[in-house]
Amino acid sequence: MYATDILDLNDDISMTLPRRCSFRDKYLDCPLPPSYIISVADNVEEYMIAVVCKDHRDQMEKRLKALQSLRKIPQGKAKFEEIDLIVTDCIRDSTDSSSCSD
């Protein structure tokens, strides 16, 4: 997985996200970009479990419940937070007035 996309949550928190969905069927990784951050919240903390595309959301929810019943991941309420990725090849300083065209 390539963790190169950055999610800017607010001024205090930023995190890198995988470029691809975390779903794997047998030996094949899903090539689609993530649409949801999956986390599990208990009464005290929230744990990020994976990122998943829209195509695999329902399958990942079933798998999550199965893993919780086996106690392989924390118990608690599963949360699917929708994300919108913005991709750019242009990164420049805010004081730079040049454009990012070819």
C-alpha positions, -999 to 999 in steps of 0.1 A, spaced: 0 0 0 12 35 -8 6 59 21 11 91 2 -23 109 3 -27 133 32 -60 139 50 -60 173 67 -85 170 96 -78 204 111 -49 226 121 -37 201 147 -41 167 129 -31 154 95 -26 118 85 -15 99 55 -39 75 39 -33 46 15 -40 54 -21 -60 22 -25 -89 4 -8 -78 -19 20 -101 -47 8 -84 -79 -4 -102 -108 -20 -81 -139 -18 -48 -126 -33 -61 -96 -52 -59 -61 -38 -86 -36 -48 -71 -9 -70 -98 17 -63 -92 48 -42 -108 48 -7 -142 64 -2 -146 57 36 -124 56 67 -135 27 89 -131 31 126 -144 14 157 -154 36 187 -158 23 222 -167 45 252 -132 58 256 -113 57 223 -117 54 185 -95 31 164 -90 35 127 -92 1 111 -90 6 74 -100 26 43 -124 11 18 -140 20 -16 -177 23 -22 -177 -10 -40 -165 -29 -10 -182 -10 18 -209 -36 25 -184 -65 23 -160 -48 47 -188 -41 72 -197 -78 72 -160 -88 77 -157 -62 104 -186 -77 124 -172 -112 119 -138 -101 132 -154 -84 162 -173 -116 171 -140 -134 170 -125 -106 191 -97 -100 166 -105 -63 165 -119 -40 192 -156 -42 202 -176 -11 197 -197 8 171 -183 7 136 -181 41 119 -178 47 82 -168 82 75 -170 93 39 -139 110 25 -133 130 -7 -98 127 -21 -84 156 -40 -54 147 -62 -29 171 -76 5 170 -91 11 206 -82 26 214 -48 40 248 -43 46 273 -15 17 297 -9 41 326 -17 49 312 -51 29 329 -78 39 305 -106 13 282 -121 13 244 -122 6 238 -159 27 216 -182 
